């Protein structure tokens, strides 16, 4: 599968990456940040977990470093 270049520079530090399905977000992240912490909020159990306790995002980040 060919990758199309994008006019996007990742900001320094943490960021959220939103967009429509099927546009290459996950591919771009895996290519540019292979060791990045990714949270799939489309997984129902994951979504409910973070919805119930949003501070888990901070806890997750600290465990991954």
Beta strands, then each sheet from edge to edge (+ up, - down):
end
